[in-house]
Amino acid sequence: MEFSLLPDVVLPEDEFTGTLVGRTWCPKTEKTPGGPSLVILAEHGVYDISQSYPTSSDLMNTENPVMSAANADGAIRIGGIEEILSNTGPDNRDPNKPFFLSPIDLQSIKACGVTFLDSLLERLIEEFAKGDAAEAETVRETLGKEVGADLNGIRPGSKEADLLKISLVERGLWSPYLEVGIGPDAEVFSKAQPMSSVGVGAEIGILESSVWNNPEPEAVLVVNARGKIVGATLGNDVNLRDMEGRSALLLNRAKDNNGSCALGPFIRLFDHTFSLQDLKGQEVSVAVEGDDNFSLIGTSNISLMSRQPEELVAQTINKNHQYPDGFALMTGTMFAPTEDRDEPGKGFTHHIGDAVSIFCPPLGALINRVNYCHKIPPWNFGTAALARNLVARNLL
């Protein structure tokens, strides 16, 4: 499905009120090769600040990223937001003009699972159905009666959670997903390698062998090397439910594939216009539209998370684990579509060409199109390539 990237769709509802940071691919010049540049967005244009901050990680690790971005030396206007967005989609892109990338570069990309009751139940359903979508509805009905009511209001790691665990073990209903869902330790896994995420307008990938998969719209925390949450963006933690349902040990197969992690459209830095507390009160919505006239809408209310964002960050970075380049932390989703698409009882799965739009009013819209992993551009620009590129452009 074709889609257009327009400023009034992609930008936050309050547009340029806050501090918006992104990355673009800038074309080669007579003297330097093309390469990724850190940019800030303003009403009057998009400005390259890579002379001061060559990477997103560099800016986030400053003492005050908002002030650092505002006072960056050598900022160069590279175009208007509308013209760069129009060149960012996968169709008819001109490589000789700038286009947007994921706003994350050297940072590790981590993700949290089962941070909402609804998603916990769906992970259990995948496991008990052994990844078979045809069995999911029957399992859903049974588990909803057996487990659903017990989980309401349970705080992870509490005495009530410990007592519930004893009961569920006795009934033969305990699961690794319940362990991370209501136990003391959150599920935090590596979603993608640094430099591998795709941005707004890019194609996102699913495996051709997968027949049960879905988008996972999530709020993403941007955290620096000191463990400080400095901003937020949106993410699509593309998931292959049939792979993960066969075995939790297939998480890498289900989650980490070419184009399976989309981030963007931009990082909104926390400042007086938008804070972490403001983020906690937001909803993240998703819309899927297919060439078969199928449409689907869902929401995740961040306030319904079972663990606070600060707790998830503290379980990720601490005295036992450091991230010198910082990290992006996907915080989980309550969206798990069950609406039938192809056959009764088979639930939802993606079709090639689906347009997926993830939206949050203060963060804007992350819009992507679904394709097979092997049919979208391969990831071939990693950390070593970035280092060589920055040297060639006299940015290091």
C-alpha positions in Angstrom: 0.0 0.0 0.0 1.3 3.4 -0.9 1.4 6.1 1.8 2.5 9.7 1.9 4.5 11.2 4.7 3.2 14.7 5.4 4.3 17.1 8.2 0.7 17.4 9.6 0.6 13.6 10.0 4.1 12.8 11.1 4.9 15.7 13.5 3.6 15.9 17.1 0.3 17.6 17.6 2.0 20.7 19.0 4.5 20.5 16.1 7.7 22.4 16.9 6.9 23.4 20.5 9.3 20.9 22.0 12.9 19.9 21.1 12.8 17.4 18.2 16.0 15.5 17.2 16.3 13.2 14.3 18.8 11.7 11.8 19.0 12.1 8.1 21.1 10.6 5.3 22.8 13.5 3.7 24.0 13.0 0.1 27.6 13.2 -1.0 29.3 16.5 -1.9 32.3 17.2 -4.1 34.5 16.8 -1.1 32.9 14.2 1.2 30.8 11.0 0.9 27.2 10.9 1.9 26.3 9.7 5.4 24.1 10.0 8.4 23.8 13.4 10.2 22.1 14.4 13.4 19.5 17.0 12.9 17.2 19.2 14.9 13.8 20.2 13.5 12.4 23.7 13.6 9.4 25.4 11.9 11.7 27.0 9.4 13.7 23.9 8.5 15.8 20.9 9.4 19.3 21.7 10.6 22.4 19.4 10.5 24.2 19.7 13.9 26.7 16.9 13.2 29.7 19.3 13.3 29.0 19.6 17.1 27.4 16.1 17.7 28.3 13.5 15.1 26.0 10.9 16.6 22.7 10.8 18.4 24.5 9.0 21.3 26.9 12.0 21.6 24.1 14.4 22.1 22.1 12.3 24.5 25.3 11.8 26.7 25.8 15.6 27.2 24.9 17.1 30.5 21.8 18.9 29.1 20.8 17.6 25.6 18.1 20.3 25.2 20.6 23.1 25.7 23.3 21.3 23.7 21.0 20.9 20.7 19.8 24.5 20.9 23.3 25.9 21.1 25.0 23.5 18.7 27.8 25.2 16.6 27.8 25.0 12.9 24.2 24.1 12.4 23.4 24.0 8.6 19.9 24.0 7.1 19.6 21.0 4.8 16.0 21.5 3.7 12.4 21.8 4.9 10.6 19.2 6.8 8.0 18.6 4.0 10.6 18.1 1.3 12.7 15.7 3.4 9.7 13.7 4.4 8.5 13.5 0.8 11.8 11.8 -0.1 11.8 9.4 2.9 9.3 6.8 1.8 10.5 3.6 0.0 8.9 4.6 -3.3 10.7 7.0 -5.7 13.3 8.0 -3.2 16.1 10.2 -4.7 19.4 9.2 -3.1 20.8 12.6 -4.0 18.5 14.3 -1.6 18.3 14.0 2.2 15.9 11.5 3.8 15.1 10.6 7.4 16.6 7.6 9.2 16.0 6.1 12.7 16.8 8.7 15.3 18.9 6.1 17.2 22.4 5.1 16.1 25.1 3.8 18.5 22.7 3.2 21.4 21.8 -0.4 22.3 18.2 -1.2 21.5 16.6 -3.0 24.3 12.9 -4.1 24.8 10.7 -5.1 27.7 8.0 -7.7 27.4 4.7 -8.5 29.2 4.5 -5.1 30.9 0.7 -5.0 30.4 -1.9 -7.6 31.5 -3.4 -8.0 28.0 0.0 -8.7 26.5 0.9 -11.1 29.3 -2.3 -13.1 28.6 -1.5 -13.2 24.9 2.0 -14.4 25.5 0.5 -17.2 27.6 -1.9 -18.0 24.8 0.9 -18.2 22.2 2.8 -20.6 24.5 -0.1 -22.9 25.4 -1.2 -22.9 21.7 2.4 -23.8 20.7 2.4 -21.0 18.1 -0.6 -22.3 16.3 -3.0 -19.5 15.4 -5.8 -22.0 14.9 -5.7 -23.1 18.5 -5.4 -19.6 19.9 -9.1 -18.8 20.3 -9.8 -22.0 22.3 -6.8 -21.5 24.5 -7.8 -17.8 25.0 -11.2 -18.7 26.3 -9.8 -21.3 28.7 -6.9 -19.2 30.0 -9.1 -16.1 30.4 -11.2 -18.1 32.8 -8.4 -19.8 34.6 -5.8 -17.0 34.9 -7.2 -13.7 33.8 -9.2 -12.7 36.9 -6.3 -13.7 39.2 -3.9 -11.3 37.5 -6.1 -8.2 37.9 -4.4 -5.7 40.2 -1.4 -7.8 41.0 1.8 -5.8 41.5 4.9 -7.5 40.1 7.2 -8.8 42.9 4.6 -8.3 45.7 3.6 -10.8 48.3 0.3 -11.2 46.5 2.2 -12.1 43.4 4.2 -14.7 45.3 1.0 -16.3 46.6 -0.5 -16.3 43.1 2.6 -18.1 41.8 2.1 -20.9 44.4 -1.5 -21.3 43.3 -0.7 -21.3 39.6 2.1 -23.8 40.0 -0.2 -26.1 41.9 -2.8 -25.8 39.0 -0.1 -26.5 36.4 -0.5 -23.1 34.9 2.9 -21.5 35.6 4.9 -20.2 32.7 8.1 -18.2 32.1 5.9 -15.4 30.9 4.2 -15.3 34.3 7.6 -15.2 35.9 8.6 -12.0 34.2 5.0 -10.7 34.2 4.4 -10.8 38.0 7.8 -11.8 39.4 10.4 -9.3 40.8 12.5 -9.3 37.6 11.3 -7.7 34.4 11.8 -9.2 30.9 14.5 -7.0 29.2 16.0 -8.4 26.0 18.1 -7.1 23.2 15.7 -6.2 20.4 18.2 -5.1 17.7 21.8 -4.2 17.2 23.1 -0.6 17.3 22.7 1.0 13.9 20.2 -1.6 12.7 16.8 0.1 13.4 14.8 1.6 10.6 13.0 4.9 10.7 9.8 6.6 9.6 8.8 5.7 6.0 11.0 2.6 5.8 9.8 -0.9 5.1 9.6 -3.2 8.1 10.3 -6.9 7.8 8.6 -10.2 8.6 9.9 -13.7 7.7 8.2 -15.3 4.7 7.8 -18.5 6.8 5.7 -16.7 9.4 1.9 -17.0 9.2 1.0 -15.4 12.6 2.6 -12.0 13.3 1.7 -8.5 14.3 3.0 -5.0 15.0 3.7 -4.0 18.6 3.3 -0.2 19.1 5.4 1.0 22.0 6.7 4.1 23.8 10.5 4.1 23.7 12.6 5.7 26.4 15.9 7.3 25.3 18.4 6.8 28.1 22.0 8.1 28.3 25.1 6.4 29.7 24.4 7.7 33.2 20.9 6.0 33.2 19.1 9.3 32.8 15.9 9.2 30.7 16.4 12.2 28.4 13.6 11.8 25.9 11.2 9.5 24.2 10.2 8.3 20.7 7.9 5.6 19.2 8.7 2.0 18.3 7.4 -1.0 16.4 8.6 -4.2 18.1 7.6 -6.3 15.1 6.8 -9.8 16.4 6.4 -13.2 14.9 3.9 -14.9 17.2 4.1 -18.3 15.7 7.9 -18.4 16.3 7.8 -17.2 19.9 4.8 -19.4 20.7 6.7 -22.5 19.6 9.4 -21.7 22.2 10.4 -18.7 24.2 14.0 -19.7 23.3 13.1 -18.6 19.7 12.8 -15.0 20.8 15.7 -14.0 18.6 14.0 -15.7 15.6 10.7 -14.0 16.4 12.1 -10.5 17.2 15.5 -9.7 15.7 15.4 -9.8 11.9 16.2 -7.4 9.1 13.8 -4.4 9.4 12.1 -5.8 12.5 12.7 -2.8 14.6 11.3 0.6 13.6 12.0 3.7 15.7 10.9 7.3 15.2 9.9 9.6 13.7 12.0 11.7 16.0 13.3 11.9 19.6 11.4 14.4 21.7 13.8 15.5 24.4 12.3 16.1 27.9 12.0 19.7 28.7 9.5 22.2 30.1 7.0 21.4 27.3 7.1 17.6 27.7 8.3 15.4 30.6 8.5 11.8 31.6 5.4 12.4 33.8 3.6 13.7 30.8 4.5 10.6 28.8 3.0 8.3 31.5 -0.4 9.8 30.9 -0.4 9.2 27.1 -1.9 6.6 24.8 0.0 5.0 21.9 -2.3 4.0 19.1 -1.8 1.9 16.0 -3.6 1.6 12.7 -3.1 -1.1 10.1 -4.4 -0.7 6.6 -4.1 -3.4 3.9 -4.5 -3.7 0.2 -7.4 -6.1 0.9 -9.3 -3.2 2.5 -8.7 -4.6 6.0 -8.2 -2.0 8.7 -7.4 -2.4 12.4 -7.1 0.2 15.2 -5.8 -0.4 18.7 -4.3 1.5 21.6 -1.9 1.1 24.5 -2.5 3.2 27.6 0.9 3.8 29.2 -0.7 4.4 32.6 -1.8 0.8 32.6 1.8 -0.6 32.6 2.5 -3.0 35.4 5.9 -1.5 36.1 6.9 2.2 36.0 9.3 3.3 33.3 11.9 4.2 35.9 11.8 0.7 37.3 12.4 -0.8 33.8 15.3 1.5 33.2 16.8 0.7 36.7 16.6 -3.1 35.9 18.4 -2.4 32.6 21.3 -0.1 33.6 22.8 -0.4 37.1 26.1 -1.4 38.8 25.9 -4.8 37.1 25.3 -3.6 33.5 26.5 -0.4 31.8 25.8 1.2 28.4 28.5 3.7 27.5 26.7 4.8 24.4 23.3 4.8 26.1 20.3 2.8 25.0 16.7 3.0 23.7 14.3 1.0 25.8 11.0 -0.2 24.2 8.5 -0.4 27.1 6.1 -3.0 25.9 2.5 -3.0 24.5 -1.0 -4.0 25.5 -1.9 -4.3 21.8 -2.4 -7.9 20.8 -4.9 -8.1 17.9 -7.3 -11.1 17.9 -9.6 -10.0 15.1 -9.8 -12.5 12.3 -8.4 -11.4 9.0 -8.2 -14.4 6.6 -9.9 -17.4 8.1 -12.3 -17.7 11.1 -10.5 -18.5 14.2 -7.0 -17.7 12.8 -6.9 -14.2 14.2 -4.8 -11.3 12.8 -1.6 -11.6 10.8 0.2 -9.1 8.5 -0.1 -9.1 4.7 2.7 -7.8 2.6 2.1 -4.1 1.8 0.3 -3.3 5.1 0.7 0.3 6.1 1.3 0.5 9.9 0.9 3.9 11.6 1.9 4.2 15.3 0.8 7.5 16.9 1.2 9.4 20.2 0.1 13.1 20.2 3.3 14.6 21.7 5.6 12.2 19.7 4.1 12.2 16.3 3.5 9.2 14.0 5.8 6.4 13.0 4.6 5.1 9.6 6.0 2.0 7.9 5.1 -0.6 5.3 5.4 -4.4 5.7 7.5 -6.5 3.4 9.5 -9.7 3.7 12.8 -9.4 5.5 14.7 -10.6 2.4 13.0 -8.2 0.1 13.8 -5.0 1.9 17.2 -3.3 1.7 19.7 -5.4 3.7 21.4 -3.8 6.8 24.9 -3.1 5.7 25.9 0.1 7.5 27.0 -0.8 11.0 29.2 0.8 13.6 32.5 0.3 11.8 31.0 1.8 8.6 29.7 4.8 10.7 33.2 5.4 12.2 34.9 5.3 8.7 32.2 7.5 7.3 32.5 10.1 10.1 36.3 10.2 9.6 35.9 10.7 5.8 33.5 13.6 6.5 35.9 15.2 9.0 33.4 14.7 11.8 35.7 12.7 14.0 
